[in-house]
Amino acid sequence: MSNTTCPECMAEIELVAGTEENEIIVCPDCGVDLEVISLDPPTVELAPMEAEDWGE
């Protein structure tokens, strides 16, 4: 297990065993979606927003 910091609210986030790169996690403090960019060192960034296609 390792820790990193939420880029939105600066809360400390614990990456649990089994977390993988490119996984989407949720900040337990502010609720924003985060993408795990790296495990060594543990790094997350805001997850890209999915664009609505509105059935197109």
TIBADREN-268385 format. One record per atom (N, C-alpha, C, O): x, y, z; residue in three letters. Coordinates in pm, whole numbers, padded with zeros to 5 digits, always signed. Atoms other than C-alpha are relative to their C-alpha. Example, Ala and Ser with C-alpha at 12.3 -4.5 7.8 and 13.67 -1.06 7.14 Angstrom:
<tilos>
+00089-00119+00000Ala;+01230-00450+00780Ala;+00090+00120+00000Ala;+00194+00118+00066Ala;-00082-00119-00006Ser;+01367-00106+00714Ser;-00077+00109+00073Ser;-00026+00220+00090Ser;
</tilos>
This chain:
<tilos>
+00085-00119+00000Met;+00000+00000+00000Met;+00088+00124+00000Met;+00197+00125+00058Met;-00076-00123+00006Ser;+00116+00351-00072Ser;-00096+00118+00000Ser;-00216+00103-00027Ser;+00082-00119-00010Asn;-00009+00704-00033Asn;+00037+00101-00107Asn;+00152+00108-00151Asn;-00019-00110+00092Thr;-00052+00993-00273Thr;-00096+00111+00041Thr;-00169+00097+00139Thr;+00081-00115-00036Thr;-00230+01330-00269Thr;-00099+00032-00110Thr;-00064+00030-00228Thr;+00102-00041+00097Cys;-00555+01432-00439Cys;+00038+00137-00057Cys;+00061+00231+00019Cys;-00035-00129+00059Pro;-00476+01711-00688Pro;-00111+00105+00013Pro;-00087+00224-00008Pro;+00113-00092-00013Glu;-00821+01865-00627Glu;-00008+00061+00139Glu;-00020+00183+00153Glu;+00022-00050-00137Cys;-00844+01891-00246Cys;+00121-00019+00091Cys;+00118+00020+00208Cys;-00125+00023-00073Met;-00491+01788-00136Met;-00013-00101+00114Met;+00074-00108+00201Met;+00016+00105-00101Ala;-00628+01503+00080Ala;+00097-00114-00029Ala;+00130-00140-00144Ala;-00085+00117+00017Glu;-00402+01204+00139Glu;-00087-00119-00037Glu;-00188-00145+00027Glu;+00074+00115+00049Ile;-00523+00899-00051Ile;+00088-00123+00011Ile;+00204-00121-00030Ile;-00074+00126-00011Glu;-00415+00543+00028Glu;-00037-00088-00119Glu;-00154-00121-00139Glu;+00021+00095+00110Leu;-00373+00323-00279Leu;+00012-00140+00058Leu;+00119-00179+00105Leu;+00002+00132-00061Val;-00471-00024-00162Val;+00070-00101-00090Val;+00087-00079-00210Val;-00063+00108+00077Ala;-00297-00344-00269Ala;-00096-00044-00110Ala;-00216-00058-00087Ala;+00082+00041+00113Gly;-00422-00451-00610Gly;-00039+00115-00090Gly;-00094+00093-00198Gly;+00028-00115+00085Thr;-00462-00097-00743Thr;+00092-00007-00121Thr;+00210-00039-00108Thr;-00078+00010+00123Glu;-00345-00085-01106Glu;+00010+00136-00068Glu;-00074+00223-00047Glu;-00012-00121+00080Glu;-00219+00189-01337Glu;-00120+00012-00092Glu;-00173-00090-00138Glu;+00115-00034+00085Asn;-00498+00356-01541Asn;-00134-00031+00066Asn;-00239-00014+00003Asn;+00124+00026-00073Glu;-00756+00254-01277Glu;-00060+00133+00044Glu;+00013+00227+00077Glu;+00070-00119-00049Ile;-01018+00514-01184Ile;-00038-00025+00145Ile;-00102-00125+00178Ile;+00037+00007-00142Ile;-01054+00574-00810Ile;-00073+00128+00036Ile;-00072+00224-00041Ile;+00074-00117-00045Val;-01264+00822-00613Val;+00066+00054+00127Val;+00096-00022+00219Val;-00056-00060-00121Cys;-01119+01067-00361Cys;-00102-00012+00112Cys;-00217+00029+00096Cys;+00095+00017-00110Pro;-01277+00982-00025Pro;-00041+00132+00065Pro;-00142+00137+00134Pro;+00034-00130-00060Asp;-01275+01351+00079Asp;-00090+00084-00088Asp;-00195+00130-00043Asp;+00077-00092+00085Cys;-01403+01548-00221Cys;-00085-00072-00104Cys;-00171-00009-00167Cys;+00085+00078+00090Gly;-01552+01267-00436Gly;+00035+00009-00147Gly;-00037-00046-00230Gly;-00038-00014+00140Val;-01371+01359-00759Val;+00060-00132-00051Val;+00126-00204+00024Val;-00058+00119+00062Asp;-01275+01079-01001Asp;+00146+00028-00033Asp;+00180+00132-00088Asp;-00144-00013+00023Leu;-00899+01024-01022Leu;+00049-00120-00078Leu;+00002-00232-00057Leu;-00063+00109+00075Glu;-00692+00818-01264Glu;+00138-00026+00058Glu;+00216+00067+00077Glu;-00132+00037-00051Val;-00392+00628-01128Val;+00096+00002-00120Val;+00084-00079-00212Val;-00094-00017+00111Ile;-00108+00740-01356Ile;+00123-00088+00019Ile;+00176-00143-00077Ile;-00121+00077-00029Ser;+00181+00562-01184Ser;-00012-00061+00139Ser;-00076-00004+00228Ser;-00005+00063-00132Leu;+00236+00322-00896Leu;+00135+00021+00066Leu;+00147+00003+00188Leu;-00133-00020-00055Asp;+00607+00399-00852Asp;+00066+00119-00068Asp;+00131+00100-00171Asp;+00066-00032-00127Pro;+00594+00670-00739Pro;-00152+00007-00019Pro;-00199+00028-00131Pro;+00148-00007+00011Pro;+00219+00668-00661Pro;-00043+00139-00044Pro;-00016+00238+00024Pro;+00042-00127+00057Thr;+00066+00941-00877Thr;-00142-00013-00055Thr;-00174-00110-00123Thr;+00135-00006+00057Val;-00294+01032-00958Val;-00022+00137-00061Val;+00043+00234-00022Val;+00042-00129+00054Glu;-00450+01306-01169Glu;-00150-00007-00027Glu;-00209-00115-00027Glu;+00144-00002+00025Leu;-00803+01416-01244Leu;-00032-00087-00121Leu;+00033-00078-00224Leu;+00038+00090+00109Ala;-00974+01155-01459Ala;-00061+00083-00112Ala;-00133+00180-00087Ala;+00061-00073+00112Pro;-01069+01272-01809Pro;-00152-00015+00004Pro;-00205-00122+00034Pro;+00146+00003+00002Met;-01434+01361-01838Met;-00046-00068-00128Met;+00004-00040-00237Met;+00057+00066+00116Glu;-01634+01137-02068Glu;-00096+00096-00068Glu;-00185+00151-00004Glu;+00089-00089+00076Ala;-01801+01343-02340Ala;-00131-00074-00028Ala;-00131-00192-00062Ala;+00131+00059+00032Glu;-02173+01282-02385Glu;-00014-00005-00153Glu;+00015+00093-00222Glu;+00016+00008+00145Asp;-02246+01154-02735Asp;-00146+00023-00042Asp;-00175+00037-00161Asp;+00141-00029+00025Trp;-02624+01209-02704Trp;-00057-00085-00113Trp;-00142-00038-00189Trp;+00055+00093+00099Gly;-02689+00906-02927Gly;+00050+00023-00141Gly;-00006-00034-00234Gly;-00050-00027+00135Glu;-02488+01036-03221Glu;+00085-00113-00052Glu;+00135-00107-00164Glu;
</tilos>
